[in-house]
Amino acid sequence: MPAALQPFSSSRVRDMPDNQIVTVADMARHDDSVVRLWIGEGDLATPAPIRDAAIAALEAGDTRYGYSQGTPGLRQALSDYHRRHWDVEVAPERFCVSIGGMNAVVMAMQAILDEGDEVIMPSPAWPNAKQVVAICGGVNVAVAFEFHTDGAITLDLDTLFAAVTERTRALFINSPSNPTGWRMPLADMRRLRDFCRKRGLWIVADEVYNHFVYDGQGPAPSFLQLCDDTDRLLVTNTFSKNWCMTGWRAGWVVCPSGMETLFARLCQYNTTGVAPFVQRACQVALETGDDFIVHQIARCQASRDILVQGLEALDNVTIFTPQGTFYLFFKVHGLPGTSLERAVQLLRDTKVGVAPGSAFGPEGEDYLRICFAIDPALAEEALARLVPYLRTLPAVAAAAR
Ligand SMILES: Cc1ncc(COP(=O)(O)O)c(C=O)c1O
């Protein structure tokens, strides 16, 4: 921004950093020889019944303003979907349809934050959530995950609770977590709920990856199963990941009973709602798309297993086998520089595009992230490029990894 304009921009947005995943992707976006594992999205097309529903709705003239918080049909389908997968009753009125999971988090934070309120976030974390807190006038408080040399990632709840101050308003929990693949154990979810109840804190639960759990252990539990409808709980979710709809920009927030009107207003004044023909397609995704989710998870599991087996055989790589999501977080020993420089080096030398860990905060600096929502054949190809290259780097003793 020109210096002359700087004093006039909002102090909340002036210092927003660039998204480092985009920084790497922009270096080779148009190079078809690159295996692109940087962005977090599946590589399949949106299923045909979903696409067809949007086309039919467009042709039927469903192109005008509608209910800004979501059509009654879609909100009913969301309620049915939660009953089917998590065995919970969530009244249709508690759902607010949003422009993707992104706008769901925006509305959640707008609903609860006053200037200077703190939001505690296990980190490394999805960068957009942090920036939303800042845009809403809040303050991010990062609590670092613990990375263990045996490849486990844990979150110490006592450390999380110790970060709470009188300014704390909410804990933002993204489980399964982007970028680490960590999943919050059920017992910890209960402890967190009890703690937040006692202290009057909000839980903002970003559950966009809750189907992406492997070895037959999914779906991940939802805070909706543990809380009642008057708890201070906001759950955010998206159509993007389950049904390969990242470009459609549709998601949802679940709010407590009694906050529906506030959320309807937030929808109205933020975006005036999601396009009605997109909402029609989303309803079809919920009503007919369970098999597609199963298909995607099987594919992700196959790709995850290929990458985990290939990389864990190397003695200069530490991998953290993901318990959920479709991301593999790993550390390459012997590559010099920052994680951004390492990602750029891998791109240049192997033509594999990965995300730098620093994109997810300073707690991710040592690491790299791969998205494995890809064809297993592409996972093999990525390994065929990475493994010979990584073998040329100096080996590291197990204890030093
Ligand atoms: C943790 C997390 N939450 C929310 C989102 C938002 O998804 P979208 O806005 O594409 O629906 C993402 C996207 O990558 C994510 O990783």
The ligand as an SDF file (V2000), in Angstrom:
LIG
                    3D

 16 16  0  0  0  0  0  0  0  0999 V2000
   -9.6620  -25.4940    9.6520 C   0  0  0  0  0  0  0  0  0  0  0  0
  -10.4230  -24.8720    8.5260 C   0  0  0  0  0  0  0  0  0  0  0  0
  -11.5650  -24.2540    8.8010 N   0  0  0  0  0  0  0  0  0  0  0  0
  -12.2900  -23.6760    7.8310 C   0  0  0  0  0  0  0  0  0  0  0  0
  -11.8790  -23.7110    6.5210 C   0  0  0  0  0  0  0  0  0  0  0  0
  -12.7080  -22.9620    5.5240 C   0  0  0  0  0  0  0  0  0  0  0  0
  -13.2090  -23.6400    4.4890 O   0  0  0  0  0  0  0  0  0  0  0  0
  -14.0180  -22.9470    3.3240 P   0  0  0  0  0  0  0  0  0  0  0  0
  -14.0990  -21.4830    3.5730 O   0  0  0  0  0  0  0  0  0  0  0  0
  -13.3050  -23.2740    2.0830 O   0  0  0  0  0  0  0  0  0  0  0  0
  -15.3480  -23.5680    3.3630 O   0  0  0  0  0  0  0  0  0  0  0  0
  -10.6790  -24.3430    6.1850 C   0  0  0  0  0  0  0  0  0  0  0  0
  -10.1800  -24.3600    4.8100 C   0  0  0  0  0  0  0  0  0  0  0  0
   -9.1200  -24.8070    4.4860 O   0  0  0  0  0  0  0  0  0  0  0  0
   -9.9330  -24.9530    7.2250 C   0  0  0  0  0  0  0  0  0  0  0  0
   -8.7870  -25.5950    6.9850 O   0  0  0  0  0  0  0  0  0  0  0  0
  1  2  1  0
  2  3  1  0
  2 15  2  0
  3  4  2  0
  4  5  1  0
  5  6  1  0
  5 12  2  0
  6  7  1  0
  7  8  1  0
  8  9  2  0
  8 10  1  0
  8 11  1  0
 12 13  1  0
 12 15  1  0
 13 14  2  0
 15 16  1  0
M  END
$$$$
